[in-house]
């Protein structure tokens, strides 16, 4: 695979849709060794071996998180070259190379124009690491839920399993058996399932776990001027990936068609390798053909189509209006950063915000401080998990017993319990 070089000097920061918040978005993602000196060469590749010799794990990793906290590692190759090793995924490698290039540009670092380069991993490398992971210990599963699962599967009666006593596994899951014997698994990963990685995970689970349905909860950006940031949920049955339009039939369509939900929007989605490609020119080229954007949905749909898997519509809390410059308060919520405290109770709790307008995230679905909107979005979560997962009646559902508590017009807590 050929080496690709990124000219950081040619990047036009003022043309990016994040604009003034771009630096805040990037700063927390840069490995400290990149900042330690001016490197003549920084190479980004796909390789995952956190215990290998001479590996530098970032001290800024958010180890308090249950999932999605392993970050790219650094290896000093020689006095001229720093190598950044990402979990093998073509989009993830490209994304991190762009992060570094924008970091150099934003901080006016006088490095050679060709300092940043990346080498895309082979398809075999991307798949083999997943085939060798602990997913093979999960066993047969009918329905898999991916995305923000740690705040959804909160019943302490069911522990997060890894299928082995050996530590430092890639995945953990909670398995629930429904009344008819079907098995539902909430699956989380220590690494970011960025872009094409999540498609490869689905393919692996089809081979090793015989999955038949996939549901995903996450976030997306809006290309529509009429959307109010952080106030809508979106879904759809089509996504553009590399210029190709993919369409599918969501198993939730029948349920949603019978309901009148003001804040639920449908439209066409576009999949990008990184939010760092979203410039003014990108928007002009895509706003006529797409309503929503993220880095995963298209790959999920493609993997499901290739393997005869039902793909549930993805529900997004929209973290930012991508058609305008992004305000600073939202810059830290892009790229899957939750804005909610973790908890270990057998319930999902949203605590009262110090600011009535500040939202909280559960499962990537936004619960705003306004009571009416919060209750609506909570009901959407119930629809996704209870009604849509297996098209069974609520009595056989894995989830029931919702309770919403308010103080005035502000949401205090949301709780649900499993009933199996």
N, C-alpha and C positions, 0 to 999 in steps of 0.2 A: 504494500500500500504506500502510495506516494506521500511525502511530507508536504503539508500545506502551511504556508507562512501567512501571518496576519500582520499587516502594516498598521500599527497603532496610530501613527501620525496622520493617516488618512481618515480616521474616524471623525465623524461630525457630531460632536456631543449635542450641540444645540438643535440638531434635527431629530434627536431621539425623543420618543413619546414620554419618557420619564423625565427628561430635561433636568431640572434643578435637583430632583431627588435621585438621580442616577448614581451619584457618589455614595449616598447613604445606602442604596441597594447593594452596591458592589463591595463596600468596605468590609463588611462582616464576613465576606466569603473568600477573602484573599488569605492564603496561607502565610503565616508570619515570615517564613524564610524568603518569600518573594519581596517583602519589604526590607529585609535585612541589609541589602546592598543592591547596586545596579548590576544585574546579570547580563553578560553579553549574549547569553542564549537561555531561553526558557522553553523547554519541550514538554508538551502535554500528551499523554498517551493513556491507553486503557489497560490497566493492570491492577489487580487487587491482591495484596499480600501485606497485611498490616503488621505481621510479626517478622518480616524479612529483615536481614541485616541492614544497618545504616538507614532505616526508614525513620522519617520524622513525622509523627502524628501531630496534627495541629492542636495546640493547647486551648484553642477557642472552641473546640467541639462542644456541643450542648449535651453533655452526658446525662443531664437530668431528664432528658426526653426518653421515652420508651422506644420510639422508632425514629428513623430518618435523622440520625445524628452522626453516622460515619461520614467523614468528609475526605476529599482527596488528600493523599499523603505526598510528602516531598522527599526526594533523594538528591543529595549533592553528588553529581557524577564526577565533576572535576572543578577546578577553580573557575572555569568559564561557564559551566553548564549546570542548571538546576532542572531536574525532571519532576514534573507533577503527574502523579499516577491516580487516575480516576477509576471508579468501578467501570468495567467494560461496557460501554454503550456509545454508539457513534454520536448521538446528539449531545450526550453528557460531556464527551471530550471536546466537541466543538464549542459548547456553551462555556466550559471553563477556560478555554483559550481566549474566547471573547471577553470573559471577565477580566483576565489578566491584561489584555490589550487595552480595554477601557480604563483599567486601573492606572496603567502607565500614562495614558493620554490625560486623564483627569488630574493626575498629580504632577504633570509636566516633567516626568522623569526622562532624563536625557540618555536614552538607551538607543542602540542601533535600530533602524527601522525594521529589520528582519529578526528582532530578538525573540518574538513569540512564534512558535511553530507547533503544529499538532499532527499526530499520526493516528488515523482512525483504526480502531481494532477490527480484526476480521470477524465475519459472521460467526465462524466457529468459536472464536474466543469469547464472543458475547453470549453464546448459548451454552458452551461447555461448563462455564463456571456455575451456571444455574442448575444444570443437570447433575453436577457434583455437590450441590448444596443440600441442606437438610430438608428441602421440600419433599425429597423422596421418602422421608419418614412420616409424612402427614397422613398418608393413607388415602383411600377413596373419598371424594367429596363431590356432592352434587352442585352446590351453589357456593361461589366464592365472592366475598366482598373485599374490595381493595380501596385504598385511599386513607381517609382519616378514621381508621378503625379503632384506635386506642381510646378515643372518647365515646365510642359507640358501644363496644362490647365491654361493659364495665361491671358485669356481674362477678363478684368475687368467688362465687361457687365454682366458677370455671377459670382455671389458671391459664396463663399464656404458656403454651407448650412449645418445645423445640424438637421433640422426638428423639432426643439423645441427651446423655449426661455430660457430654463434652461442651465446654463453654464457647462463647464467641461465635454463635451460629448466625447466619444471615437473616433467617426468618423466624417468626413466632406466630402462633395461631391459637384461636379459641374455636373449638368445634361444638356445635349444637345439633342435637338430633330432633327433628320435628316429629309430630305425632304419627305421620305415615312412614317414618323410617328414613326420610331424606336427611342428608347431612349438610348443614350450613357451616362454613368456616370464614371467620374474619382473619385475614392474613396481613401482617405487618412486616416491614423490612427495616433492618438497621441502616441500609443505604437508601439513597434517593432513587426511587423507581422512575427515573427521568426519561422522558421521550420514548425511544425504541426499547429501552430496558423493560418497560412494563409489558410491551407486546411479547417480548421473549419470555417473561415470567408466565404469561398466560399460556404460551405454547408449551412451556415446561410442565405446567400443571395439567394440561390436557394429556400429555404423554405419561406423566408419573402419577397423577391423581384422578384422571378420568373425569374432569370437571365438565359440566354441561351448561352452566350459566355463570356469567360474570356481571357484577354490579360495582360501580365505581363512584366514589364521592370525592369531589375536589373543588378547585376554584378555576375560574376563567376570567378573561378580560372581555369587555364589550367594545365592539366597533361601531355601535349605534349611538347617535347623539341624544336620543330620547331617554336613555337609561340613566337612572339615578344611581351613583356608585353605592354598592353595599346594600341595596334595597330590593334586589330581584334574584330569583332563581331561574336558571335557564336549563333547557334540555333540547334534544333534537334527535334526528335520525340520519344525519349526514355530516361528513367531515371531508375537507380537502387535505390530502397528504401528498406532498411533492407534485402538486398540480393535478393529482388524480382525485376524482370525487368518489367517495365511498358512501353507500347507503345501507341501512339495516332497519329491521323492524324491532322496535323495543317491546319487551314483554310487559312494560308498564303502560303502553299506549291506551289499552282498553280501559284501565282504571282511571287514568287521567282525563280521558275524553268524557267521562261522566261527571266531572267536577268542574266548578267554576272557580278558578284560582286567579285572583287579580295579579299577583306578583310572580306568576309562573309564565315564562316566555319560551317560545320555541323558535328555532331558526337553524341556519347552516353554520357549521363550525369550521375553523381552519386550524391545522396543526402546524406548529413551528418548532424548530430545534432549540430555540432559546428566545426569551423575551428581549434579548439584546439585539435581535434583528428587526425589532419593531420600531422603525423610523417613520418619519413623515412620508417618505416615498413608499415604504411598505404599506402604510395605511391607504394611501391613494390607490395603490394597485389591488387592494383586497376588500375595501369597504363596500364595493358593489356586489361582491359575490359571497360575503361571509358576515355573520352577525357576532360570532364569539371566537375567541382564540385561547388556546393553551398548548401544552407540549405533549399531551398523552392520548387524548380521546381517539384520534385517527389511528394510532398504533394499536390501541385496544380493539377497535372495530375491525381492523385488518386481520389481527391475530384470530379474532373470533370467527370471522368469515372463512378464513383459511382452514379452520379446524372444526367447523360446524358447531359452534358454541353460541348460545343466546347471549346477546350483549344488552344489558339494561341501560336505559338512558342515564346519562350522568347529570346530576344536579349540582349546580354551581352557585355559591354565593359570589357575586361579582366583586372582586376586590378593588377594582379601579375602573374608571371610564377611560379606556385607551384612546378615545377620540379627542381627549383634551390632555394637557399636561397634568401629570399626577401630583397631587398634593403630598407634602412630606409625611403626614401622618399615615399614609397608606404604603409608603415605599418599602416598609419592612414586612408587609404582608404578602408580597409576591414571592414566588418560588416556594410555596408550601410552608410558610412559617406561620404556625398557629398563634393566635392572640388569646390564649386561654391557659389557665393553670391546669396542670395535670392533677388527677386525683385517683385515689385507690379505693374509693367507696363503691358499693354496688349500685351506683346511680350516676347519672351525668348531671353535673351541677354547673349552672352559669351564675356566677356571683354578680352582685350589683356593681355596676360600673361607677367609678368616681365621676365620670362625665356621662350625663344621660344620653348623649348622642354616640358614645363610643361603643362599637359592637363587639361581640365575642364570637368565637368560632367553635363549633362542634362538628366533627366529621366533614369539615370543609363547608358546612351549611351555616349560613350566618344567622345568629339569634341577636336581633337588635334590642336596644333598650326599650323601644316602644312596645307596649304589651301586645297590641293587635298584630303587628308584624311578627313578633316572636312566636306567638301562638300559631300563626299561619305557617311559618317555617317549620315549627315543631310538628305540625300535622303533616307536612310534606315528608319529613323524616319517617313518620309513622307509615305513610303511604309507601315509601320506597322500601322500607324493611318489612313491614307487615303484609301489605296488600300485594306488592309487586313481586316479591322474591320468588314465590312459587305459585302465584295465582290461586292460593287456597283461601278459605274463609278465615276471619280473624280468630276464631277459636283454635285453629291449628297453627296460628302464627307464633313465631319465636318471641315476639315482643307484645306486651300489653301493659296496662296500668299506668298511664301517663298522669302526671300531676304537675301543674304549673302554679307557681307562687309569685305574687306581685306585691310591691309596695307602692301604692299609688298607681302611676302609669308605668313604673319601671319593673322590669323582670328581675325577680330575686333568684329563683331556681327552677330548673326543669328536671324532673326525675322520671325514670321508667324502670321497670323490672322485667326480667325474663320469666316466662311461664312455659315450662316444657312438660 
